[in-house]
């Protein structure tokens, strides 16, 4: 049996295999983006039934159960927080401060963070929570 050999390029491109690959990549990225781990200081956020996703921001203040205050990933003294927030505001041009406070943190410390933000002319605050199971 003789086979016909051809050195001509293919004139028809099969798009079905390319479509399969694109669909698999799309499914992969949709599934893995759901499991992205948030970097930074670990805290147990308070629960809320009406939890909404906050806009991503560079201006994040984290309050730990031990009373430590972090601006971004850098630990800051509460008295120097307004200067650090001022620096972050000029660097990022954002006006929304996300407060990630551990559920055991006293409200007094949260109020001090809000006061430091108001000194830095930040008027928008978002208190981050976790979705509570019903």
Residue pairs with C-beta under 8 A, 6 or more apart in sequence:
39 73
40 60
40 62
40 70
40 72
40 73
40 100
41 62
41 64
41 68
41 70
41 73
41 100
43 62
43 63
43 64
43 65
43 100
43 101
43 102
44 65
44 102
44 103
44 104
45 100
45 101
45 102
45 103
45 128
45 129
45 130
46 101
46 103
46 129
46 130
47 103
47 129
47 130
47 131
47 132
48 129
48 130
48 131
48 132
49 131
49 132
49 134
51 129
51 130
51 131
51 132
54 98
54 126
54 128
55 96
55 126
57 92
57 94
57 96
57 97
57 98
57 126
58 72
58 88
58 91
58 92
58 94
59 85
59 88
59 89
59 92
59 94
59 96
59 97
59 98
59 122
60 71
60 72
60 97
60 98
60 99
60 100
61 69
61 70
61 71
61 81
61 85
61 97
61 98
61 99
61 100
61 113
61 117
62 69
62 70
62 100
62 101
63 69
63 70
63 99
63 100
63 101
63 102
63 105
63 109
63 110
63 113
64 70
64 102
64 105
65 102
65 104
65 105
67 105
67 109
68 75
69 75
69 76
69 77
69 78
69 81
69 109
69 113
70 76
71 81
71 84
71 85
71 88
72 88
74 84
76 84
78 109
78 112
78 113
78 116
81 112
81 113
81 116
82 116
82 117
82 119
82 120
83 120
85 97
85 116
85 117
85 120
85 122
86 120
86 121
89 95
89 120
89 121
89 122
95 122
95 123
95 124
96 122
96 124
96 125
96 126
97 117
97 122
97 124
97 125
97 126
98 125
98 126
98 128
99 110
99 113
99 114
99 125
99 126
99 127
99 128
100 128
101 109
101 110
101 113
101 127
110 127
114 125
117 125
